Amino acid sequence: MRKLSGWKLSVVAAVLAISTVACGKTVGEAIDDTTITTRVKTAMLNDPTVGGLRVDVDTFKGVVTLSGRVKSQTERNQAVALARGVDGVTEVKDAMQVIPE
């Protein structure tokens, strides 16, 4: 196996450091945010009150943003409550619209 010279080693280290941070997130944060999003979405899909297919879930550093359309204020409140109940969620931002059918 060849040894890397000093400057080559520095370049490799810099590339690795940059690749571990994407869009302001570390690899661990990206995985955690993805896990949170999946858990919130799953909770909504399993809840008969919430139309989980109509609600979009985005997570950044533990802050969940809910957007989309819901049929009632009750559905909106339940979606927010479900999101708040997921481990790792630090805040829930509600950008949903109530549009009765």
DSSP file (Angstrom, degrees, kcal/mol; ACC not computed):
  #  RESIDUE AA STRUCTURE BP1 BP2  ACC     N-H-->O    O-->H-N    N-H-->O    O-->H-N    TCO  KAPPA ALPHA  PHI   PSI    X-CA   Y-CA   Z-CA
    1    1 A M              0   0    0      0, 0.0     2,-0.2     0, 0.0     0, 0.0   0.000 360.0 360.0 360.0 134.8    0.0    0.0    0.0
    2    2 A R        -     0   0    0      1,-0.1     2,-0.3     0, 0.0     0, 0.0  -0.506 360.0-127.7 -81.1 147.3    1.4    3.4   -0.9
    3    3 A K        -     0   0    0     -2,-0.2     2,-0.3     1,-0.0    -1,-0.1  -0.723  22.3-123.5 -90.6 144.9    1.8    6.2    1.6
    4    4 A L        -     0   0    0     -2,-0.3    -1,-0.0     1,-0.1     2,-0.0  -0.687  23.5-122.0 -87.2 139.7    0.3    9.5    0.9
    5    5 A S     >  -     0   0    0     -2,-0.3     4,-2.6     1,-0.1     5,-0.2  -0.271  35.7 -95.1 -71.9 168.7    2.6   12.6    0.9
    6    6 A G  H  > S+     0   0    0      1,-0.2     4,-1.9     2,-0.2     5,-0.1   0.886 123.2  43.4 -54.7 -47.9    1.8   15.4    3.3
    7    7 A W  H  > S+     0   0    0      2,-0.2     4,-2.0     1,-0.2    -1,-0.2   0.860 113.7  51.4 -71.8 -33.4   -0.2   17.6    0.8
    8    8 A K  H  > S+     0   0    0      2,-0.2     4,-2.5     1,-0.2    -2,-0.2   0.905 109.6  50.2 -67.3 -40.3   -2.1   14.6   -0.6
    9    9 A L  H  X S+     0   0    0     -4,-2.6     4,-2.4     1,-0.2    -2,-0.2   0.892 109.5  51.8 -63.3 -39.4   -3.1   13.6    2.9
   10   10 A S  H  X S+     0   0    0     -4,-1.9     4,-2.3    -5,-0.2    -2,-0.2   0.896 109.4  49.6 -63.8 -40.7   -4.2   17.1    3.6
   11   11 A V  H  X S+     0   0    0     -4,-2.0     4,-2.5     2,-0.2    -2,-0.2   0.924 111.2  48.7 -64.7 -45.0   -6.4   17.1    0.5
   12   12 A V  H  X S+     0   0    0     -4,-2.5     4,-2.4     1,-0.2    -2,-0.2   0.918 111.9  49.6 -61.4 -43.4   -8.0   13.8    1.4
   13   13 A A  H  X S+     0   0    0     -4,-2.4     4,-2.3     1,-0.2    -1,-0.2   0.901 111.2  49.2 -62.5 -41.5   -8.7   15.1    4.9
   14   14 A A  H  X S+     0   0    0     -4,-2.3     4,-2.5     2,-0.2    -2,-0.2   0.912 110.6  49.9 -65.0 -42.8  -10.2   18.3    3.6
   15   15 A V  H  X S+     0   0    0     -4,-2.5     4,-2.5     1,-0.2    -2,-0.2   0.918 111.7  48.5 -62.7 -43.4  -12.5   16.3    1.1
   16   16 A L  H  X S+     0   0    0     -4,-2.4     4,-1.1     2,-0.2    -1,-0.2   0.906 111.2  50.2 -63.2 -40.9  -13.6   14.0    3.9
   17   17 A A  H  < S+     0   0    0     -4,-2.3     4,-0.4     1,-0.2     3,-0.4   0.918 113.3  45.4 -63.9 -43.3  -14.4   17.0    6.2
   18   18 A I  H >< S+     0   0    0     -4,-2.5     3,-1.2     1,-0.2    -2,-0.2   0.891 109.6  55.1 -67.1 -39.1  -16.4   18.7    3.5
   19   19 A S  H 3< S+     0   0    0     -4,-2.5    -1,-0.2     1,-0.3    -2,-0.2   0.710 100.4  60.0 -70.6 -18.8  -18.3   15.6    2.5
   20   20 A T  T 3< S+     0   0    0     -4,-1.1     7,-0.8    -3,-0.4     2,-0.5   0.610 102.7  57.8 -83.3 -10.2  -19.4   15.0    6.1
   21   21 A V  E <   +A   26   0A   0     -3,-1.2     2,-0.4    -4,-0.4     5,-0.2  -0.956  65.3 167.1-123.0 113.4  -21.2   18.4    6.1
   22   22 A A  E >   -A   25   0A   0      3,-2.0     3,-1.8    -2,-0.5    -3,-0.1  -0.991  69.8  -8.4-128.1 130.2  -23.9   18.9    3.4
   23   23 A C  T 3  S-     0   0    0     -2,-0.4    -1,-0.1     1,-0.3     3,-0.1   0.838 128.8 -56.1  56.1  35.8  -26.4   21.7    3.5
   24   24 A G  T 3  S+     0   0    0      1,-0.2     2,-0.4    -3,-0.1    -1,-0.3   0.550 115.7 110.6  78.2   6.8  -25.3   22.7    7.0
   25   25 A K  E <   -A   22   0A   0     -3,-1.8    -3,-2.0     4,-0.0    -1,-0.2  -0.884  62.5-133.8-115.1 145.2  -26.0   19.3    8.4
   26   26 A T  E  >  -A   21   0A   0     -2,-0.4     4,-2.3    -5,-0.2     5,-0.2  -0.483  36.9-103.1 -82.5 167.8  -23.6   16.7    9.7
   27   27 A V  H  > S+     0   0    0     -7,-0.8     4,-2.1     1,-0.2     5,-0.2   0.914 123.4  51.7 -58.0 -43.2  -24.1   13.1    8.6
   28   28 A G  H  > S+     0   0    0      1,-0.2     4,-2.5     2,-0.2    -1,-0.2   0.890 109.1  49.4 -61.8 -41.1  -25.7   12.3   12.0
   29   29 A E  H  > S+     0   0    0      2,-0.2     4,-3.1     1,-0.2     5,-0.2   0.902 109.0  52.5 -66.2 -40.2  -28.1   15.2   11.8
   30   30 A A  H  X S+     0   0    0     -4,-2.3     4,-2.3     2,-0.2    -2,-0.2   0.916 111.9  46.0 -62.0 -42.6  -29.2   14.2    8.3
   31   31 A I  H  X S+     0   0    0     -4,-2.1     4,-2.4     2,-0.2    -2,-0.2   0.924 113.7  48.7 -65.7 -43.9  -29.9   10.7    9.5
   32   32 A D  H  X S+     0   0    0     -4,-2.5     4,-2.6     2,-0.2    -2,-0.2   0.921 112.0  48.8 -62.6 -43.4  -31.7   11.9   12.5
   33   33 A D  H  X S+     0   0    0     -4,-3.1     4,-2.6     1,-0.2    -1,-0.2   0.899 111.6  49.4 -63.6 -40.7  -33.8   14.3   10.5
   34   34 A T  H  X S+     0   0    0     -4,-2.3     4,-2.4    -5,-0.2    -1,-0.2   0.907 111.5  49.3 -64.3 -41.1  -34.7   11.6    8.0
   35   35 A T  H  X S+     0   0    0     -4,-2.4     4,-2.5     2,-0.2    -2,-0.2   0.918 111.4  49.0 -63.4 -44.1  -35.7    9.3   10.8
   36   36 A I  H  X S+     0   0    0     -4,-2.6     4,-2.7     2,-0.2     5,-0.2   0.939 111.0  49.8 -61.0 -47.5  -37.8   12.0   12.5
   37   37 A T  H  X S+     0   0    0     -4,-2.6     4,-2.6     1,-0.2     5,-0.2   0.919 111.8  48.5 -58.0 -45.1  -39.6   12.8    9.1
   38   38 A T  H  X S+     0   0    0     -4,-2.4     4,-2.5     1,-0.2    -1,-0.2   0.904 112.2  48.4 -63.0 -42.4  -40.3    9.1    8.6
   39   39 A R  H  X S+     0   0    0     -4,-2.5     4,-2.2     2,-0.2    -2,-0.2   0.897 112.9  47.3 -67.3 -39.9  -41.7    8.6   12.1
   40   40 A V  H  X S+     0   0    0     -4,-2.7     4,-2.1     2,-0.2    -2,-0.2   0.943 114.0  47.4 -65.4 -46.6  -43.9   11.6   11.8
   41   41 A K  H  X S+     0   0    0     -4,-2.6     4,-2.4    -5,-0.2    -2,-0.2   0.905 112.1  50.2 -62.2 -41.9  -45.2   10.6    8.4
   42   42 A T  H  X S+     0   0    0     -4,-2.5     4,-1.9     1,-0.2    -1,-0.2   0.911 108.7  52.3 -62.6 -42.9  -45.8    7.0    9.6
   43   43 A A  H  X S+     0   0    0     -4,-2.2     4,-0.5     1,-0.2    -1,-0.2   0.898 111.6  47.1 -60.4 -40.2  -47.7    8.3   12.7
   44   44 A M  H >< S+     0   0    0     -4,-2.1     3,-0.8     1,-0.2     8,-0.6   0.900 110.5  50.9 -69.6 -40.2  -49.9   10.4   10.4
   45   45 A L  H 3< S+     0   0    0     -4,-2.4    -1,-0.2     1,-0.2    -2,-0.2   0.812 111.7  48.8 -66.9 -28.4  -50.6    7.6    8.0
   46   46 A N  H 3< S+     0   0    0     -4,-1.9    -1,-0.2    -5,-0.2    -2,-0.2   0.535  94.2  88.4 -87.3  -6.9  -51.6    5.3   10.8
   47   47 A D    X<  -     0   0    0     -3,-0.8     3,-0.6    -4,-0.5     5,-0.3  -0.816  66.0-152.5 -96.8 125.1  -53.9    7.8   12.4
   48   48 A P  T 3  S+     0   0    0      0, 0.0    -1,-0.1     0, 0.0    -4,-0.0   0.696  93.5  58.1 -69.6 -16.6  -57.5    7.7   11.1
   49   49 A T  T 3  S+     0   0    0      1,-0.1     2,-0.5    25,-0.1    30,-0.1   0.786  98.6  66.0 -81.1 -28.3  -58.1   11.4   11.8
   50   50 A V  S <  S-     0   0    0     -3,-0.6     2,-1.7    -6,-0.3    -3,-0.1  -0.820  73.3-140.3-105.8 130.9  -55.2   12.7    9.7
   51   51 A G    >>  -     0   0    0     -2,-0.5     3,-2.1     1,-0.2     4,-0.5  -0.636  26.1-175.6 -82.4  82.9  -55.0   12.4    5.9
   52   52 A G  T 34 S+     0   0    0     -2,-1.7     3,-0.5    -8,-0.6    -7,-0.2   0.699  74.5  61.5 -58.7 -23.5  -51.3   11.6    5.9
   53   53 A L  T 34 S+     0   0    0      1,-0.2    -1,-0.3    -9,-0.1    -2,-0.1   0.712 103.8  50.0 -76.4 -18.9  -51.0   11.6    2.2
   54   54 A R  T <4 S+     0   0    0     -3,-2.1    15,-1.2    15,-0.1     2,-0.5   0.518  97.4  79.8 -95.6  -6.0  -52.0   15.3    2.0
   55   55 A V  E  <  -B   68   0B   0     -4,-0.5     2,-0.3    -3,-0.5    13,-0.2  -0.901  66.9-151.3-108.6 125.0  -49.6   16.5    4.7
   56   56 A D  E     -B   67   0B   0     11,-3.4    11,-2.1    -2,-0.5     2,-0.5  -0.741   8.9-157.1 -91.9 141.2  -45.9   17.1    3.8
   57   57 A V  E     +B   66   0B   0     -2,-0.3     2,-0.4     9,-0.2     9,-0.2  -0.979  13.9 175.0-123.2 123.0  -43.3   16.7    6.5
   58   58 A D  E     -B   65   0B   0      7,-2.1     7,-3.3    -2,-0.5     2,-0.4  -0.984   9.1-165.1-125.8 140.2  -39.9   18.4    6.4
   59   59 A T  E     +B   64   0B   0     -2,-0.4     2,-0.4     5,-0.2     5,-0.2  -0.988  11.8 174.2-129.8 133.6  -37.4   18.2    9.2
   60   60 A F  E >  S-B   63   0B   0      3,-2.1     3,-1.9    -2,-0.4   -30,-0.1  -0.936  78.0 -22.5-139.1 115.1  -34.3   20.3    9.8
   61   61 A K  T 3  S-     0   0    0     -2,-0.4     3,-0.1     1,-0.3   -31,-0.1   0.870 128.0 -49.0  52.5  42.3  -32.2   19.9   13.0
   62   62 A G  T 3  S+     0   0    0      1,-0.2    28,-2.4   -33,-0.2    29,-1.1   0.316 110.5 121.9  86.0  -8.7  -35.2   18.5   14.8
   63   63 A V  E <   -Bc  60  91B   0     -3,-1.9    -3,-2.1    27,-0.2     2,-0.5  -0.803  49.8-154.5 -91.9 119.2  -37.6   21.2   13.7
   64   64 A V  E     -Bc  59  92B   0     27,-2.8    29,-3.5    -2,-0.6     2,-0.5  -0.799   6.0-162.4 -97.6 129.7  -40.6   19.7   11.9
   65   65 A T  E     -Bc  58  93B   0     -7,-3.3    -7,-2.1    -2,-0.5     2,-0.5  -0.960   5.0-160.8-112.3 124.8  -42.5   21.8    9.3
   66   66 A L  E     +Bc  57  94B   0     27,-2.9    29,-3.2    -2,-0.5     2,-0.3  -0.897  19.2 163.2-105.2 129.7  -46.0   20.5    8.3
   67   67 A S  E     +Bc  56  95B   0    -11,-2.1   -11,-3.4    -2,-0.5     2,-0.3  -0.909  24.5  68.6-139.4 168.2  -47.5   21.8    5.1
   68   68 A G  E    S-Bc  55  96B   0     27,-0.7    29,-2.7    -2,-0.3     2,-0.4  -0.797  79.3 -47.3 119.6-164.5  -50.3   20.8    2.8
   69   69 A R  E     - c   0  97B   0    -15,-1.2     2,-0.3    -2,-0.3    29,-0.2  -0.896  42.5-176.4-116.4 138.7  -54.1   20.7    3.1
   70   70 A V  E     - c   0  98B   0     27,-2.8    29,-3.1    -2,-0.4   -20,-0.1  -0.899  28.0-131.5-126.0 159.3  -56.3   19.3    5.8
   71   71 A K  S    S+     0   0    0     -2,-0.3     2,-0.3    27,-0.2    30,-0.1   0.730  81.7   7.1 -83.3 -23.3  -60.1   19.1    5.9
   72   72 A S  S  > S-     0   0    0     28,-0.1     4,-2.0     1,-0.1     5,-0.1  -0.960  70.5-106.7-154.1 166.5  -60.6   20.6    9.4
   73   73 A Q  H  > S+     0   0    0     -2,-0.3     4,-2.9     1,-0.2     5,-0.2   0.839 119.3  58.5 -65.9 -32.7  -59.0   22.3   12.4
   74   74 A T  H  > S+     0   0    0      2,-0.2     4,-2.3     1,-0.2    -1,-0.2   0.923 106.5  46.8 -61.9 -44.8  -59.4   19.0   14.3
   75   75 A E  H  > S+     0   0    0      2,-0.2     4,-2.3     1,-0.2    -2,-0.2   0.900 112.6  50.7 -63.6 -40.8  -57.2   17.2   11.6
   76   76 A R  H  X S+     0   0    0     -4,-2.0     4,-2.1     2,-0.2    -2,-0.2   0.937 110.8  47.9 -61.7 -47.9  -54.7   20.1   11.8
   77   77 A N  H  X S+     0   0    0     -4,-2.9     4,-2.4     1,-0.2    -2,-0.2   0.894 111.7  50.3 -61.3 -40.5  -54.5   19.9   15.6
   78   78 A Q  H  X S+     0   0    0     -4,-2.3     4,-2.7     2,-0.2    -1,-0.2   0.894 108.2  52.5 -66.3 -40.1  -54.1   16.1   15.5
   79   79 A A  H  X S+     0   0    0     -4,-2.3     4,-2.1     2,-0.2    -1,-0.2   0.916 111.8  46.2 -61.5 -43.6  -51.3   16.3   12.9
   80   80 A V  H  X S+     0   0    0     -4,-2.1     4,-2.4     2,-0.2    -2,-0.2   0.914 112.5  50.6 -64.6 -42.8  -49.4   18.8   15.1
   81   81 A A  H  X S+     0   0    0     -4,-2.4     4,-1.3     1,-0.2    -2,-0.2   0.903 109.9  50.2 -63.1 -41.6  -49.9   16.7   18.2
   82   82 A L  H  < S+     0   0    0     -4,-2.7     4,-0.3     1,-0.2     3,-0.3   0.923 111.2  48.6 -62.9 -43.7  -48.6   13.6   16.4
   83   83 A A  H >< S+     0   0    0     -4,-2.1     3,-1.4     1,-0.2    -2,-0.2   0.914 109.4  52.0 -63.2 -43.0  -45.5   15.4   15.2
   84   84 A R  H 3< S+     0   0    0     -4,-2.4    -1,-0.2     1,-0.3    -2,-0.2   0.780 103.4  60.6 -63.9 -26.0  -44.8   16.8   18.7
   85   85 A G  T 3< S+     0   0    0     -4,-1.3     2,-0.4    -3,-0.3    -1,-0.3   0.505  82.3 100.8 -81.2  -4.3  -45.1   13.2   20.1
   86   86 A V  S X  S-     0   0    0     -3,-1.4     3,-1.8    -4,-0.3   -50,-0.0  -0.679  82.0-109.6 -87.1 133.0  -42.2   11.9   18.0
   87   87 A D  T 3  S+     0   0    0     -2,-0.4     3,-0.1     1,-0.2   -48,-0.1  -0.319 102.2  26.9 -58.3 136.6  -38.8   11.5   19.8
   88   88 A G  T 3  S+     0   0    0      1,-0.3     2,-0.5    -3,-0.0    -1,-0.2   0.212  83.8 129.0  96.2 -14.6  -36.3   14.0   18.6
   89   89 A V    <   +     0   0    0     -3,-1.8    -1,-0.3     1,-0.2   -26,-0.2  -0.638  28.1 175.2 -77.5 123.4  -38.8   16.7   17.5
   90   90 A T        +     0   0    0    -28,-2.4     2,-0.3    -2,-0.5   -27,-0.2   0.692  66.7   1.0 -99.3 -24.0  -37.8   20.0   19.1
   91   91 A E  E     -c   63   0B   0    -29,-1.1   -27,-2.8    -8,-0.1     2,-0.5  -0.979  59.1-143.4-160.8 150.9  -40.4   22.2   17.5
   92   92 A V  E     -c   64   0B   0     -2,-0.3     2,-0.5   -29,-0.2   -27,-0.2  -0.987  10.6-161.3-123.9 124.8  -43.3   21.9   15.1
   93   93 A K  E     -c   65   0B   0    -29,-3.5   -27,-2.9    -2,-0.5     2,-0.7  -0.914  11.8-147.6-104.3 127.5  -44.1   24.6   12.6
   94   94 A D  E     +c   66   0B   0     -2,-0.5   -27,-0.2   -29,-0.2   -29,-0.1  -0.844  35.0 152.7-101.7 110.0  -47.6   24.5   11.2
   95   95 A A  E     +c   67   0B   0    -29,-3.2   -27,-0.7    -2,-0.7    -1,-0.1   0.026  35.0 129.9-118.9  23.3  -47.9   25.7    7.6
   96   96 A M  E     -c   68   0B   0    -29,-0.3     2,-0.4   -30,-0.1   -27,-0.2  -0.442  49.6-139.0 -79.9 153.4  -51.0   23.6    6.8
   97   97 A Q  E     -c   69   0B   0    -29,-2.7   -27,-2.8    -2,-0.1     2,-0.7  -0.937   8.7-136.4-112.2 134.0  -54.1   25.0    5.2
   98   98 A V  E     +c   70   0B   0     -2,-0.4   -27,-0.2   -29,-0.2   -25,-0.1  -0.818  32.3 166.3 -89.4 115.4  -57.6   24.1    6.3
   99   99 A I        -     0   0    0    -29,-3.1   -27,-0.1    -2,-0.7    -2,-0.1  -0.869  25.5-146.2-132.0  98.0  -59.7   23.5    3.2
  100  100 A P              0   0    0      0, 0.0   -28,-0.1     0, 0.0   -29,-0.1  -0.305 360.0 360.0 -64.1 146.4  -63.0   21.8    3.8
  101  101 A E              0   0    0    -30,-0.1   -30,-0.0     0, 0.0     0, 0.0   0.464 360.0 360.0 -87.8 360.0  -64.2   19.4    1.1
